[in-house]
Amino acid sequence: DWDWTARLSPPMEIEGVALADFAARVARELGLVVDYANPALAKEAARITLHGSVKGLSPREALAVAVATSGLQYRIENRSVIVGRGPATP
């Protein structure tokens, strides 16, 4: 429902951005919030620095790439992006 907001936002940059910050930005743009499977994982996501580019990807595609390349997974459930180590269901 919130995908239209991505077209209004400036292009997303990930180079040097913490995974936690990037996930929070994407979640906001999609009208969601980020939850982590546990507090330790939230701290880990704050320490993971992203590199590269997600130019040309939708916010959901960019999130999938950023999370997967960080060795984690996510699912969307009850208006939340839940980041964890279990099975992903984007």
C-alpha positions as a LaTeX table, in Angstrom:
\begin{tabular}{lrrr}
\hline
Residue & $x$ (\AA) & $y$ (\AA) & $z$ (\AA) \\
\hline
Asp1 & 0.00 & 0.00 & 0.00 \\
Trp2 & 2.89 & 2.38 & 0.68 \\
Asp3 & 4.97 & 1.58 & $-2.43$ \\
Trp4 & 3.91 & 4.87 & $-4.05$ \\
Thr5 & 5.90 & 6.79 & $-1.42$ \\
Ala6 & 9.14 & 5.32 & $-2.78$ \\
Arg7 & 8.62 & 7.20 & $-6.03$ \\
Leu8 & 8.56 & 10.49 & $-4.10$ \\
Ser9 & 11.68 & 9.82 & $-2.05$ \\
Pro10 & 15.23 & 10.59 & $-3.12$ \\
Pro11 & 17.25 & 7.57 & $-4.29$ \\
Met12 & 18.48 & 5.39 & $-1.45$ \\
Glu13 & 22.18 & 5.24 & $-0.73$ \\
Ile14 & 23.64 & 2.40 & 1.31 \\
Glu15 & 27.39 & 3.00 & 1.11 \\
Gly16 & 28.68 & 3.37 & 4.66 \\
Val17 & 25.19 & 3.21 & 6.22 \\
Ala18 & 24.42 & 0.88 & 9.14 \\
Leu19 & 22.01 & $-1.93$ & 8.30 \\
Ala20 & 19.77 & $-0.87$ & 11.19 \\
Asp21 & 19.51 & 2.69 & 9.85 \\
Phe22 & 18.84 & 1.52 & 6.30 \\
Ala23 & 16.18 & $-0.96$ & 7.43 \\
Ala24 & 14.49 & 1.76 & 9.50 \\
Arg25 & 14.43 & 4.13 & 6.51 \\
Val26 & 12.96 & 1.52 & 4.17 \\
Ala27 & 10.40 & 0.48 & 6.78 \\
Arg28 & 9.30 & 4.11 & 7.24 \\
Glu29 & 8.93 & 4.53 & 3.49 \\
Leu30 & 6.75 & 1.42 & 3.36 \\
Gly31 & 4.64 & 2.43 & 6.37 \\
Leu32 & 6.17 & $-0.29$ & 8.55 \\
Val33 & 8.36 & $-0.53$ & 11.64 \\
Val34 & 11.46 & $-2.66$ & 12.22 \\
Asp35 & 11.57 & $-5.29$ & 14.92 \\
Tyr36 & 14.46 & $-7.62$ & 15.63 \\
Ala37 & 14.25 & $-11.24$ & 16.70 \\
Asn38 & 16.19 & $-10.32$ & 19.85 \\
Pro39 & 18.12 & $-7.40$ & 21.38 \\
Ala40 & 21.52 & $-8.87$ & 20.44 \\
Leu41 & 20.51 & $-8.94$ & 16.78 \\
Ala42 & 19.42 & $-5.29$ & 16.97 \\
Lys43 & 22.89 & $-4.38$ & 18.28 \\
Glu44 & 24.51 & $-6.46$ & 15.55 \\
Ala45 & 22.47 & $-4.72$ & 12.83 \\
Ala46 & 23.60 & $-1.35$ & 14.19 \\
Arg47 & 27.25 & $-2.45$ & 13.75 \\
Ile48 & 26.89 & $-3.86$ & 10.21 \\
Thr49 & 28.07 & $-1.31$ & 7.64 \\
Leu50 & 26.61 & $-1.64$ & 4.16 \\
His51 & 28.59 & $-1.17$ & 0.96 \\
Gly52 & 27.66 & $-0.94$ & $-2.70$ \\
Ser53 & 24.57 & 0.40 & $-4.38$ \\
Val54 & 20.88 & $-0.41$ & $-4.58$ \\
Lys55 & 20.29 & 2.01 & $-7.44$ \\
Gly56 & 17.34 & 0.95 & $-9.56$ \\
Leu57 & 15.87 & $-1.34$ & $-6.92$ \\
Ser58 & 12.53 & $-0.83$ & $-5.21$ \\
Pro59 & 12.67 & $-0.28$ & $-1.44$ \\
Arg60 & 11.61 & $-3.91$ & $-0.82$ \\
Glu61 & 14.24 & $-5.22$ & $-3.25$ \\
Ala62 & 16.90 & $-2.99$ & $-1.68$ \\
Leu63 & 15.99 & $-4.21$ & 1.80 \\
Ala64 & 16.14 & $-7.83$ & 0.66 \\
Val65 & 19.62 & $-7.32$ & $-0.80$ \\
Ala66 & 20.96 & $-5.40$ & 2.20 \\
Val67 & 19.64 & $-7.90$ & 4.74 \\
Ala68 & 20.70 & $-11.00$ & 2.77 \\
Thr69 & 24.23 & $-9.73$ & 2.13 \\
Ser70 & 24.52 & $-9.09$ & 5.87 \\
Gly71 & 23.89 & $-12.75$ & 6.60 \\
Leu72 & 20.42 & $-12.14$ & 8.00 \\
Gln73 & 16.87 & $-12.63$ & 6.81 \\
Tyr74 & 13.59 & $-10.80$ & 7.24 \\
Arg75 & 9.87 & $-11.22$ & 6.92 \\
Ile76 & 7.00 & $-8.76$ & 6.89 \\
Glu77 & 4.33 & $-9.53$ & 9.45 \\
Asn78 & 1.66 & $-7.38$ & 11.10 \\
Arg79 & 3.03 & $-4.10$ & 9.65 \\
Ser80 & 6.55 & $-4.94$ & 10.89 \\
Val81 & 9.79 & $-5.84$ & 9.17 \\
Ile82 & 11.09 & $-8.58$ & 11.44 \\
Val83 & 14.84 & $-9.14$ & 11.07 \\
Gly84 & 16.25 & $-12.41$ & 12.27 \\
Arg85 & 18.15 & $-15.52$ & 11.33 \\
Gly86 & 15.12 & $-17.70$ & 10.52 \\
Pro87 & 13.30 & $-18.26$ & 7.22 \\
Ala88 & 12.52 & $-15.14$ & 5.19 \\
Thr89 & 9.13 & $-14.39$ & 3.69 \\
Pro90 & 9.42 & $-11.00$ & 1.96 \\
\hline
\end{tabular}
